[in-house]
Amino acid sequence: MTDDDTLRFYADNAATYALHRTRPTGERLRSFLAALPAAARILELGCGNGMDAEHMLAQGFDVDATDGTPELVAEAQTRLGARTRVMRFEQLDAEAEYDGVWACASLLHVPTTDLPNILARVRRAIRPGGVFVASFKAGSGEGRDGIGRYYNYPTAEGLTAVYRTAGWTDMALETTMGSGFDALPTQWLWMTAQR
């Protein structure tokens, strides 16, 4: 992710943002973990305060928790210690290293033109049979929210097409209603893809 305003928001508001999450993601995280073998190696992209990674570790998984904002990594380290590291999406260069990749509300900040490359990098990082789950805020094209953060705001059809461009073929998309840090009603697109 390269949008300076979005990165600055998370840097300037890391402590407040970290307090926003008070429990792991829930059913979608449970379903993701259930699809993986015991003690699977998981890459988390955009770990935020580390809550989901902490839950995965408690379930016996081997988690590589990453975030592109050093200030959020520092917040996550209070929960996870040295298991958290700074890595931007475009820095992912692993090959067949992970059984699963979890990207809850993080890849939604990737510029639309860069998304195929990032999704291809994720595909390369996952072992055959591995599972990749990511969530996006639905919309009709890129823009900014009320607090200045960039979002790619895909449609369901557009998101599916971008995944196909990146080489993914085994995909399932679920649409749900929820909210986010801004507490506004939000339509979420949850994409599950298998390598």
C-alpha positions in Angstrom: 0.0 0.0 0.0 1.5 3.3 -1.0 -1.2 5.9 -0.3 0.6 8.5 2.0 -2.7 9.8 3.5 -3.9 6.4 4.5 -0.5 5.4 6.0 -0.4 8.7 7.9 -3.9 8.1 9.3 -2.8 4.7 10.7 0.5 6.1 12.0 -1.1 9.0 13.7 -4.1 7.0 15.1 -2.4 3.7 15.9 -3.2 3.7 19.6 -6.9 4.7 19.1 -7.2 2.2 16.2 -5.8 -0.6 18.2 -8.4 0.0 21.0 -11.2 -0.2 18.4 -10.7 -4.0 18.0 -11.7 -5.8 21.2 -12.3 -9.4 20.0 -11.1 -11.6 17.1 -13.0 -11.4 13.8 -15.4 -14.2 14.5 -17.1 -16.8 12.3 -15.1 -16.0 9.1 -11.8 -16.4 11.1 -13.1 -19.7 12.6 -14.0 -21.0 9.1 -10.6 -20.0 7.7 -8.8 -21.8 10.5 -11.1 -24.9 10.2 -10.0 -25.2 6.5 -6.3 -25.4 7.5 -4.3 -28.4 8.9 -3.3 -28.3 12.5 -0.3 -26.1 13.3 -0.5 -24.6 9.8 1.8 -21.7 8.8 -0.3 -18.5 8.4 0.6 -15.1 7.0 -1.5 -12.3 8.2 -1.5 -9.2 6.1 -2.5 -6.1 8.0 -2.5 -7.4 11.5 -3.5 -4.1 13.1 -3.5 -4.6 16.9 -2.7 -8.3 16.6 -6.0 -9.6 18.0 -6.6 -12.1 15.2 -3.0 -13.3 15.3 -3.2 -13.8 19.0 -6.3 -15.9 18.5 -4.6 -18.0 15.8 -1.6 -18.5 18.0 -3.8 -19.7 20.9 -5.3 -22.3 18.5 -1.8 -23.7 17.8 -1.1 -22.1 14.4 2.3 -20.7 13.4 1.5 -17.1 12.5 3.6 -14.5 10.7 1.8 -11.3 11.6 2.6 -8.3 9.4 1.5 -4.7 8.9 2.7 -1.9 6.7 2.6 0.7 9.5 5.4 0.6 12.1 3.2 2.3 14.7 0.5 -0.5 14.3 3.2 -3.1 14.5 4.3 -1.5 17.8 0.7 -1.8 19.1 0.6 -5.5 18.0 3.9 -6.2 19.6 2.4 -5.4 23.0 0.1 -8.4 22.4 2.4 -10.7 20.3 6.0 -9.7 21.0 8.5 -10.2 18.3 6.1 -12.3 16.2 5.0 -9.1 14.4 7.0 -7.3 11.7 6.7 -4.4 9.3 5.9 -5.5 5.7 4.0 -3.7 3.0 2.0 -5.8 0.6 4.3 -5.1 -2.3 7.2 -6.5 -0.3 5.7 -10.0 -0.1 8.2 -12.2 -2.0 7.6 -15.6 -0.4 7.1 -18.7 -2.5 5.0 -21.6 -1.3 5.8 -20.7 2.3 2.3 -20.5 3.9 -0.7 -22.8 4.3 -3.0 -19.9 4.6 -3.1 -16.1 4.2 -5.5 -14.0 6.3 -6.1 -10.4 5.1 -9.1 -9.0 7.1 -9.9 -5.4 6.0 -6.4 -4.7 4.7 -6.1 -5.3 1.0 -9.0 -2.9 0.6 -6.4 -0.1 0.8 -4.4 -1.4 -2.2 -4.8 0.9 -5.3 -7.0 -0.8 -7.9 -4.3 -0.9 -10.5 -1.9 -2.6 -8.0 -4.4 -5.2 -6.8 -3.7 -7.9 -9.4 0.0 -7.8 -8.6 -0.6 -8.1 -4.9 -3.1 -11.0 -5.3 -0.6 -12.8 -7.6 2.1 -12.3 -4.9 -0.3 -13.9 -2.3 -1.0 -16.8 -4.7 2.7 -17.4 -5.1 3.3 -17.3 -1.3 0.7 -20.0 -0.6 1.4 -23.7 -0.9 -0.8 -25.9 -3.2 -4.1 -26.5 -1.4 -3.7 -23.4 0.8 -6.5 -21.0 1.7 -6.6 -17.2 1.3 -9.3 -15.1 2.9 -9.6 -11.3 2.4 -12.3 -8.8 3.0 -13.1 -5.6 1.1 -15.6 -2.8 1.4 -18.0 -3.0 -1.5 -18.6 0.0 -3.8 -18.5 1.2 -7.3 -14.9 2.3 -7.7 -12.0 3.7 -5.7 -12.3 6.7 -3.4 -11.8 8.0 0.1 -13.9 7.5 3.2 -15.0 10.4 5.5 -11.7 10.4 7.4 -9.5 10.4 4.3 -8.4 6.8 3.9 -8.1 5.4 0.4 -10.3 2.3 -0.5 -10.5 0.4 -3.8 -14.3 -0.2 -3.2 -14.8 -3.0 -5.7 -18.1 -4.5 -6.9 -18.5 -8.3 -6.4 -18.1 -8.9 -10.2 -15.1 -6.6 -10.4 -13.3 -8.2 -7.5 -13.9 -11.7 -8.9 -12.4 -10.5 -12.2 -9.3 -9.1 -10.5 -8.7 -12.4 -8.7 -9.0 -14.3 -12.0 -6.5 -11.9 -13.6 -4.1 -12.7 -10.7 -4.4 -16.5 -11.4 -7.0 -17.5 -8.9 -9.6 -20.0 -10.1 -11.1 -21.6 -7.0 -13.0 -18.8 -5.3 -16.1 -18.2 -3.2 -17.5 -14.7 -2.5 -19.8 -13.8 0.4 -21.5 -10.5 0.9 -22.3 -9.3 4.5 -23.4 -6.2 6.3 -21.3 -4.8 9.1 -19.3 -1.7 10.0 -15.7 -0.6 10.5 -13.6 1.9 12.4 -15.9 4.7 11.2 -19.0 2.9 12.6 -20.9 3.4 9.4 -23.1 0.6 7.9 -20.8 -1.2 5.4 -21.4 -3.9 2.8 -18.4 -6.3 3.0 -17.1 -8.6 0.3 -15.4 -11.7 1.8 -13.4 -13.6 -0.8 -12.2 -17.1 0.0 -9.7 -18.5 -2.6 -7.8 -21.8 -2.7 -4.5 -22.4 -4.4 
